[in-house]
Amino acid sequence: MNQMNEVLLHFSILGMAIHITAWKLVGYAGVLIFAGRWIVQIIASHLSERSSFPRLFWYMSLTGSLLLIAYFTFGKNDSVGIMSNLFPGLVAAYNLFLDFRYESRQAKSL
């Protein structure tokens, strides 16, 4: 785990020193996936012409939450970051469970 905290890249922007570690890359990936889910939701809603949350939205929510929880647990040791991503991860997991259960019931009724 200690290798994950080693600086991979170092640069300055506007006088600010930026240090990129493997854990920060995990955090950045989590943020991009978590934020990108809204693009998926907008496209799905636009195509269906009504508010829609496709399964991909929930997969991205869960993946983003898990990556961010890993980052805040192992990379930052930040309980606030962990707690702020735990609830959305649980909501995403529950919605995936409901989606799969609904699909299973639909298949059985045919």
Secondary structure, DSSP 8 states (H G I E B T S, - for coil): -GGGGSEEEEEEETTEEEEEEHHHHHHHHHHHHHHHHHHHHHHHHHHHTS----HHHHHHHHHHHHHHHHIIIIIS--HHHHHHHHHHHHHHHHHHHHHHHHHHHHHHT-
